[in-house]
Amino acid sequence: MAKKSSTVHLLEKVWEEIEEYQKQNGLSSRNDAIEHMFVERRLLLKLSINNTIPKQEEMISIDNEINDKLSNALSSAYGEMPE
């Protein structure tokens, strides 16, 4: 894929974010950092579409189910212990 040259005008804060990303990931140029940031964004968007975040009610239900299973396991473990 051919690269296309252009001039981009961004706020200083955005350039700082790009440079920070560049340093954190050991990238050689800001262009590389921008490309990586867009790839990450694309992947995150795909993940969020495919893996919807459960609603709070669903999380509470899951927590209750886990707590019930743990409680039953502990109760049976104590019940099976020799006296």
C-alpha positions as CSV (number, residue, x, y, z in Angstrom):
1,M,0.0,0.0,0.0
2,A,1.5,3.4,-1.0
3,K,1.8,6.1,1.5
4,K,0.3,9.5,0.9
5,S,2.0,12.7,2.2
6,S,0.0,15.4,3.8
7,T,0.2,18.3,6.3
8,V,-1.9,17.9,9.4
9,H,-2.7,20.7,11.8
10,L,-3.4,19.4,15.3
11,L,-3.7,20.9,18.8
12,E,-0.5,20.8,20.8
13,K,-2.2,18.5,23.3
14,V,-2.8,15.9,20.5
15,W,0.8,16.1,19.4
16,E,1.8,15.5,23.0
17,E,-0.4,12.4,23.1
18,I,1.1,11.1,19.9
19,E,4.6,11.7,21.1
20,E,3.8,10.0,24.5
21,Y,2.4,6.9,22.6
22,Q,5.6,6.9,20.4
23,K,7.9,6.9,23.4
24,Q,5.8,4.2,25.3
25,N,5.9,1.9,22.3
26,G,9.4,2.5,21.1
27,L,8.3,3.8,17.7
28,S,10.8,5.6,15.5
29,S,8.5,8.4,14.2
30,R,5.2,10.2,15.0
31,N,3.8,8.8,11.7
32,D,4.4,5.3,13.0
33,A,2.7,6.2,16.3
34,I,-0.3,7.6,14.5
35,E,-0.6,4.5,12.3
36,H,-0.4,2.2,15.4
37,M,-3.0,4.3,17.2
38,F,-5.4,4.0,14.3
39,V,-4.9,0.2,14.2
40,E,-5.5,-0.1,17.9
41,R,-8.6,2.0,17.6
42,R,-9.9,-0.2,14.8
43,L,-9.3,-3.3,16.8
44,L,-11.0,-1.8,19.9
45,L,-14.0,-0.9,17.9
46,K,-14.3,-4.4,16.5
47,L,-13.9,-5.8,20.0
48,S,-16.6,-3.5,21.5
49,I,-19.0,-4.5,18.7
50,N,-18.4,-8.2,19.1
51,N,-18.2,-8.3,22.9
52,T,-20.9,-6.1,24.2
53,I,-20.5,-5.1,27.9
54,P,-23.0,-6.9,30.1
55,K,-25.6,-4.8,31.9
56,Q,-25.3,-4.2,35.6
57,E,-28.2,-6.5,36.3
58,E,-26.5,-9.3,34.4
59,M,-23.3,-8.8,36.3
60,I,-25.2,-8.9,39.7
61,S,-26.8,-12.1,38.6
62,I,-23.5,-13.6,37.7
63,D,-22.0,-12.5,41.0
64,N,-24.9,-14.1,42.9
65,E,-24.5,-17.3,41.0
66,I,-20.8,-17.4,41.8
67,N,-21.4,-16.7,45.4
68,D,-24.1,-19.4,45.6
69,K,-21.7,-22.0,44.1
70,L,-18.9,-21.0,46.5
71,S,-21.2,-21.1,49.5
72,N,-22.5,-24.6,48.5
73,A,-18.9,-25.8,47.9
74,L,-17.8,-24.6,51.3
75,S,-20.9,-26.1,53.0
76,S,-20.4,-29.5,51.4
77,A,-16.7,-29.4,52.3
78,Y,-17.5,-28.8,56.0
79,G,-20.2,-31.4,55.9
80,E,-17.9,-34.0,54.6
81,M,-15.1,-33.4,57.2
82,P,-14.6,-36.0,59.8
83,E,-15.4,-34.8,63.3
